[in-house]
Amino acid sequence: MALEKYKSKRDFTQSPEPTGDTPRRSPRGRTARFFCVQKHLASHLHYDFRLEHNGVLLSWAVPKGPSLDPATKRLAMHVEDHPFDYGEFEGVIPSGYGAGIVMLWDRGTWTPEVDDVDAALAKGDLKFTLDGYKLKGSWVLVRTKGGYASRGQEGRSWLLIKHRDEWSSGELDIAEFAPLSVKSEGDFAEILSQENPDIWRSNRPAQSGETGALFERIVAQAMQMRSGARDSGSEIRDSGPGTRHSGLGIRGSKRQSRKSAAPLKGAKSAKAVKKSVASRPKPGRGR
């Protein structure tokens, strides 16, 4: 079974993640199909890059997130396939494998630039085009032979690289500019506030270091949001577009909004990316 490893790592009586029991028939050849990127704050912050193929989501964990700069090669660790339904998942995994907060950071379609995806994966050189809200244009996943591959991670270590085109930019940090969810427009604290932030008053997925401090701030903010909503008698809701959290999980100055999308001087590709980010539909309307 393609999802045997995925299911063996999870207790679905405790985790809200999709079970993967619904079959999916994916397009073949150079036909567009689903992709997504989920920002996952767990024992460490990383981005899960997922491409639909053969009924599942092929998945890579990208520690630093995708980069629009063709000169930047981002490490992408190949992990177990995920069910297609996982592509819409956003929420809190309270405990167990992957415990933390999952944000749907980007979604759209990907189109192979090769006729045979399986052959390209076997070769370790998969070229494709993305059409998401934040990530667009031509990209490549290349399997590496050194680094992690030489430390018992054979076949798992890949590089995610943006090809040079109208959607590439050496100036715009897309994770910094557009850090919020494309599903709810919320940040980590807002996603957690929809659940029960008190579950991590202690025994958080990360206890120390930068990630531990980030969790502490997010939990405190989420609890404050719930307390404020109870005091006012209103429901917890996202504050809407137009805010950021320095690429991590705390809101701050405005970036990801229509009004604040001021173009970078001399950066045509940056303008195009900002326009795409601003064009996403309101939460709940889908793509």
C-alpha positions in Angstrom: 0.0 0.0 0.0 1.3 3.5 -0.9 0.1 4.9 2.4 1.2 2.1 4.7 4.0 4.1 6.2 1.8 7.1 6.6 -0.8 5.2 8.5 1.7 3.2 10.6 3.1 6.5 12.1 -0.3 7.9 13.2 -3.0 7.1 15.8 -6.2 8.4 14.1 -8.1 8.2 17.3 -5.9 11.0 18.6 -4.9 12.9 15.4 -7.4 14.9 13.2 -5.3 14.1 10.1 -7.0 12.4 7.1 -6.9 8.6 7.3 -6.3 8.2 3.6 -9.2 5.7 3.1 -10.7 7.6 0.1 -9.2 6.4 -3.2 -8.0 9.0 -5.7 -7.2 8.7 -9.4 -4.6 11.2 -10.5 -4.1 12.6 -14.0 -1.3 11.2 -16.1 1.4 12.6 -18.5 1.8 16.4 -18.7 -1.6 17.1 -17.2 -2.0 19.6 -14.4 -2.8 18.1 -10.9 -2.9 19.3 -7.3 0.0 20.6 -5.3 0.3 22.3 -1.9 2.8 23.5 0.7 2.0 23.2 4.4 3.9 25.2 6.9 4.4 22.9 9.9 5.5 24.1 13.3 6.4 20.9 15.2 9.7 20.0 16.9 11.1 22.5 14.4 9.6 24.8 11.8 9.6 23.4 8.2 7.5 23.5 5.0 6.0 20.3 3.6 6.0 20.4 -0.2 3.5 18.0 -1.8 2.9 17.0 -5.4 -0.1 14.8 -6.4 0.9 11.7 -8.3 -0.6 8.2 -8.6 -3.4 9.0 -6.2 -1.3 10.3 -3.3 0.8 13.4 -2.4 4.5 12.9 -2.9 6.1 14.8 0.0 9.3 16.6 0.8 10.1 18.4 4.0 11.9 21.7 3.2 13.4 23.1 6.4 13.9 26.7 5.2 10.9 26.8 2.8 10.9 27.4 -1.0 13.0 30.2 -2.4 12.2 32.2 -5.5 15.9 32.8 -6.1 17.4 30.5 -8.7 20.8 30.8 -7.0 19.4 29.3 -3.8 19.1 25.5 -3.5 16.8 24.4 -0.7 17.3 21.1 1.0 14.2 18.9 0.6 14.0 15.7 2.5 11.8 13.1 0.9 9.3 11.7 3.4 6.4 9.2 3.3 3.5 9.7 0.8 0.4 11.4 2.2 -3.2 10.9 1.2 -4.7 13.3 -1.3 -7.1 14.6 1.3 -4.2 15.9 3.3 -3.8 18.7 0.8 -6.7 20.6 2.4 -5.6 19.9 6.0 -5.0 22.8 8.4 -5.2 22.5 12.1 -3.6 21.2 15.3 -2.0 17.8 15.8 -2.2 17.5 19.6 0.3 14.7 20.2 2.2 11.9 18.6 4.0 11.9 15.3 4.2 15.4 13.9 2.5 17.1 16.9 2.2 20.8 16.3 0.3 23.3 14.1 -0.2 22.8 10.4 -1.0 25.8 8.1 -2.0 25.5 4.4 0.6 28.0 3.2 0.0 27.6 -0.6 -2.0 25.4 -3.0 -2.7 25.2 -6.7 -1.7 22.9 -9.6 1.6 21.5 -10.8 2.3 20.3 -14.4 5.2 17.9 -15.2 7.6 19.2 -17.7 8.4 15.5 -18.6 6.3 12.8 -20.1 7.1 10.1 -17.5 7.1 11.3 -13.9 8.0 7.9 -12.5 11.1 7.8 -14.7 12.1 11.3 -13.7 11.7 10.5 -10.0 13.8 7.3 -10.5 16.5 9.4 -12.2 16.3 12.0 -9.4 15.6 15.0 -11.7 11.9 16.1 -11.8 11.1 19.3 -13.6 7.7 20.9 -13.3 5.6 24.1 -13.4 3.7 25.4 -10.4 0.6 27.5 -10.5 -0.2 28.4 -6.9 -0.9 31.7 -5.2 2.6 32.1 -3.9 4.7 29.7 -6.0 4.6 29.9 -9.8 6.7 29.1 -12.8 9.3 26.4 -13.5 11.0 24.4 -10.8 13.1 21.3 -10.3 13.6 18.7 -7.6 17.1 17.1 -7.9 18.2 14.2 -5.8 21.7 14.7 -4.2 24.6 12.3 -3.8 26.5 14.0 -1.1 25.6 15.7 2.2 22.7 13.9 3.9 22.9 11.2 1.2 26.4 10.2 2.5 25.1 10.0 6.1 22.6 7.1 5.8 19.9 9.1 4.0 20.4 7.6 0.5 17.5 8.6 -1.8 15.9 11.0 0.7 18.0 14.1 0.2 16.8 16.3 -2.7 17.2 20.0 -3.6 14.2 22.2 -4.5 15.4 24.9 -7.0 13.5 27.7 -8.8 14.3 28.0 -12.5 14.9 31.5 -13.9 11.7 32.9 -15.4 9.2 35.7 -14.9 8.3 34.3 -11.5 11.8 34.1 -10.1 13.2 36.8 -7.8 16.5 37.3 -6.0 14.9 40.1 -4.0 11.6 38.8 -2.6 11.6 36.4 0.3 8.2 34.8 -0.3 8.1 33.1 3.1 8.7 36.5 4.7 6.4 38.5 2.5 3.4 36.0 2.5 3.5 34.0 5.7 -0.2 33.5 6.2 -2.6 30.7 5.4 -4.3 30.6 1.9 -7.2 28.7 3.5 -8.0 30.8 6.6 -5.7 33.8 6.1 -4.7 33.1 9.7 -1.3 32.8 11.4 -0.2 29.9 13.7 -1.8 31.6 16.8 -5.1 32.0 15.1 -5.2 28.4 13.9 -4.3 27.3 17.4 -7.0 29.5 18.9 -9.6 27.7 16.9 -8.7 24.5 18.8 -7.6 24.2 22.5 -4.4 26.1 23.1 -4.4 24.9 26.7 -3.3 21.5 25.6 0.2 22.9 25.3 0.4 24.9 28.4 3.0 22.3 29.2 4.5 19.4 27.3 4.8 21.3 24.0 6.2 19.7 20.9 9.3 21.9 21.4 10.4 22.9 24.8 13.7 24.8 24.3 15.6 26.9 21.8 14.1 29.2 19.1 11.2 26.8 18.3 10.4 26.4 22.0 10.3 30.1 22.5 8.1 30.5 19.4 5.6 27.9 20.7 5.5 29.7 24.1 4.6 33.0 22.4 2.0 31.4 20.1 0.3 29.5 22.9 0.1 32.7 25.0 -1.3 34.6 22.1 -3.8 31.9 21.2 -5.0 31.7 24.8 -5.4 35.5 24.9 -7.5 35.4 21.7 -9.8 32.8 23.2 -10.1 34.7 26.5 -10.9 38.0 24.6 -13.5 36.2 22.5 -15.2 34.8 25.6 -15.2 38.2 27.3 -16.9 39.8 24.3 -19.2 36.8 23.7 -18.1 36.4 20.1 -16.6 33.5 18.2 -12.9 33.2 17.5 -12.3 34.2 13.9 -9.3 35.2 11.7 -8.6 38.9 11.6 -8.5 38.8 7.8 -5.7 39.5 5.3 -3.0 42.0 5.5 -0.7 40.8 8.3 2.5 38.8 8.8 4.5 37.1 11.5 8.1 37.5 10.3 7.8 34.2 8.5 7.2 32.3 11.7 4.0 32.5 13.7 3.4 35.9 15.3 1.6 38.7 13.6 3.3 42.0 13.1 3.4 44.6 10.3 1.3 44.4 7.2 2.7 42.6 4.2 0.3 39.9 2.8 -2.5 42.2 1.6 -3.8 44.0 -1.5 -3.1 47.5 -0.2 0.4 46.7 1.1 1.7 45.0 -2.1 4.0 47.9 -3.1 6.3 46.7 -5.9 10.0 46.3 -5.4 11.8 48.7 -7.6 13.2 47.1 -10.7 11.8 43.7 -9.8 9.1 42.7 -12.4 8.9 39.2 -11.1 8.4 40.4 -7.5 5.5 42.5 -8.7 3.9 39.5 -10.4 4.3 37.3 -7.3 2.8 40.0 -5.1 -0.1 40.4 -7.4 -0.7 36.7 -7.3 -0.7 36.6 -3.5 -3.2 39.4 -3.3 -5.6 37.7 -5.8 -6.4 34.6 -3.6 -10.1 34.2 -2.8 -11.5 34.7 0.7 -11.4 31.8 3.1 -14.0 29.1 2.5 -14.4 29.8 -1.2 -11.7 27.4 -2.4 -9.6 27.8 -5.4 
